[in-house]
């Protein structure tokens, strides 16, 4: 299965609580951190919710 490298590029300050929880679920807690996840529909849905805060490499 393909993997996605996800990097947080913007701060979570002033984001709604549900977006902060989504970042936590993805494993992103600090700026410029990169995590890898399998390319599944649930991960794609989370990325859609916080697409303005992250970049997919």
Biotite code that builds the C-alpha atoms (Angstrom):
import biotite.structure as struc

atoms = struc.array([
    struc.Atom([0.000, 0.000, 0.000], chain_id="A", res_id=1, res_name="UNK", atom_name="CA", element="C"),
    struc.Atom([1.230, 3.495, -0.794], chain_id="A", res_id=2, res_name="UNK", atom_name="CA", element="C"),
    struc.Atom([2.305, 5.785, 2.018], chain_id="A", res_id=3, res_name="UNK", atom_name="CA", element="C"),
    struc.Atom([1.869, 9.520, 2.412], chain_id="A", res_id=4, res_name="UNK", atom_name="CA", element="C"),
    struc.Atom([4.406, 11.846, 4.011], chain_id="A", res_id=5, res_name="UNK", atom_name="CA", element="C"),
    struc.Atom([2.511, 14.617, 5.790], chain_id="A", res_id=6, res_name="UNK", atom_name="CA", element="C"),
    struc.Atom([4.218, 17.767, 7.067], chain_id="A", res_id=7, res_name="UNK", atom_name="CA", element="C"),
    struc.Atom([2.626, 20.462, 9.220], chain_id="A", res_id=8, res_name="UNK", atom_name="CA", element="C"),
    struc.Atom([3.481, 23.869, 7.760], chain_id="A", res_id=9, res_name="UNK", atom_name="CA", element="C"),
    struc.Atom([1.182, 26.234, 9.672], chain_id="A", res_id=10, res_name="UNK", atom_name="CA", element="C"),
    struc.Atom([0.464, 26.703, 13.341], chain_id="A", res_id=11, res_name="UNK", atom_name="CA", element="C"),
    struc.Atom([-2.563, 25.217, 15.063], chain_id="A", res_id=12, res_name="UNK", atom_name="CA", element="C"),
    struc.Atom([-3.076, 28.385, 17.103], chain_id="A", res_id=13, res_name="UNK", atom_name="CA", element="C"),
    struc.Atom([-6.560, 29.869, 16.530], chain_id="A", res_id=14, res_name="UNK", atom_name="CA", element="C"),
    struc.Atom([-7.787, 26.697, 14.802], chain_id="A", res_id=15, res_name="UNK", atom_name="CA", element="C"),
    struc.Atom([-11.077, 25.136, 15.819], chain_id="A", res_id=16, res_name="UNK", atom_name="CA", element="C"),
    struc.Atom([-10.893, 22.325, 18.341], chain_id="A", res_id=17, res_name="UNK", atom_name="CA", element="C"),
    struc.Atom([-11.896, 19.665, 15.816], chain_id="A", res_id=18, res_name="UNK", atom_name="CA", element="C"),
    struc.Atom([-8.965, 20.595, 13.556], chain_id="A", res_id=19, res_name="UNK", atom_name="CA", element="C"),
    struc.Atom([-6.573, 20.399, 16.512], chain_id="A", res_id=20, res_name="UNK", atom_name="CA", element="C"),
    struc.Atom([-7.907, 16.927, 17.293], chain_id="A", res_id=21, res_name="UNK", atom_name="CA", element="C"),
    struc.Atom([-7.432, 15.914, 13.664], chain_id="A", res_id=22, res_name="UNK", atom_name="CA", element="C"),
    struc.Atom([-3.792, 17.040, 13.773], chain_id="A", res_id=23, res_name="UNK", atom_name="CA", element="C"),
    struc.Atom([-3.328, 15.054, 16.981], chain_id="A", res_id=24, res_name="UNK", atom_name="CA", element="C"),
    struc.Atom([-4.873, 11.980, 15.343], chain_id="A", res_id=25, res_name="UNK", atom_name="CA", element="C"),
    struc.Atom([-2.437, 12.332, 12.461], chain_id="A", res_id=26, res_name="UNK", atom_name="CA", element="C"),
    struc.Atom([0.458, 12.542, 14.930], chain_id="A", res_id=27, res_name="UNK", atom_name="CA", element="C"),
    struc.Atom([1.343, 16.163, 14.152], chain_id="A", res_id=28, res_name="UNK", atom_name="CA", element="C"),
    struc.Atom([2.082, 18.137, 17.296], chain_id="A", res_id=29, res_name="UNK", atom_name="CA", element="C"),
    struc.Atom([4.802, 20.583, 16.208], chain_id="A", res_id=30, res_name="UNK", atom_name="CA", element="C"),
    struc.Atom([5.587, 22.591, 13.102], chain_id="A", res_id=31, res_name="UNK", atom_name="CA", element="C"),
    struc.Atom([7.779, 21.101, 10.365], chain_id="A", res_id=32, res_name="UNK", atom_name="CA", element="C"),
    struc.Atom([7.353, 17.547, 11.668], chain_id="A", res_id=33, res_name="UNK", atom_name="CA", element="C"),
    struc.Atom([6.841, 14.810, 9.096], chain_id="A", res_id=34, res_name="UNK", atom_name="CA", element="C"),
    struc.Atom([4.776, 11.665, 9.705], chain_id="A", res_id=35, res_name="UNK", atom_name="CA", element="C"),
    struc.Atom([4.015, 8.744, 7.397], chain_id="A", res_id=36, res_name="UNK", atom_name="CA", element="C"),
    struc.Atom([0.602, 7.132, 7.044], chain_id="A", res_id=37, res_name="UNK", atom_name="CA", element="C"),
    struc.Atom([-0.887, 4.600, 4.667], chain_id="A", res_id=38, res_name="UNK", atom_name="CA", element="C"),
    struc.Atom([-2.994, 6.052, 1.886], chain_id="A", res_id=39, res_name="UNK", atom_name="CA", element="C"),
    struc.Atom([-6.492, 5.157, 3.115], chain_id="A", res_id=40, res_name="UNK", atom_name="CA", element="C"),
    struc.Atom([-9.832, 6.948, 2.695], chain_id="A", res_id=41, res_name="UNK", atom_name="CA", element="C"),
    struc.Atom([-9.922, 7.865, 6.396], chain_id="A", res_id=42, res_name="UNK", atom_name="CA", element="C"),
    struc.Atom([-6.479, 9.506, 6.240], chain_id="A", res_id=43, res_name="UNK", atom_name="CA", element="C"),
    struc.Atom([-7.519, 11.330, 3.047], chain_id="A", res_id=44, res_name="UNK", atom_name="CA", element="C"),
    struc.Atom([-10.596, 12.650, 4.873], chain_id="A", res_id=45, res_name="UNK", atom_name="CA", element="C"),
    struc.Atom([-8.465, 13.940, 7.739], chain_id="A", res_id=46, res_name="UNK", atom_name="CA", element="C"),
    struc.Atom([-6.133, 15.642, 5.268], chain_id="A", res_id=47, res_name="UNK", atom_name="CA", element="C"),
    struc.Atom([-9.082, 17.322, 3.575], chain_id="A", res_id=48, res_name="UNK", atom_name="CA", element="C"),
    struc.Atom([-10.138, 18.783, 6.909], chain_id="A", res_id=49, res_name="UNK", atom_name="CA", element="C"),
    struc.Atom([-6.720, 20.347, 7.646], chain_id="A", res_id=50, res_name="UNK", atom_name="CA", element="C"),
    struc.Atom([-5.444, 20.886, 4.104], chain_id="A", res_id=51, res_name="UNK", atom_name="CA", element="C"),
    struc.Atom([-4.629, 24.533, 4.846], chain_id="A", res_id=52, res_name="UNK", atom_name="CA", element="C"),
    struc.Atom([-2.260, 23.492, 7.685], chain_id="A", res_id=53, res_name="UNK", atom_name="CA", element="C"),
    struc.Atom([-0.357, 20.603, 6.087], chain_id="A", res_id=54, res_name="UNK", atom_name="CA", element="C"),
    struc.Atom([1.440, 19.609, 2.911], chain_id="A", res_id=55, res_name="UNK", atom_name="CA", element="C"),
    struc.Atom([1.573, 16.109, 1.472], chain_id="A", res_id=56, res_name="UNK", atom_name="CA", element="C"),
    struc.Atom([4.929, 15.071, 0.051], chain_id="A", res_id=57, res_name="UNK", atom_name="CA", element="C"),
])
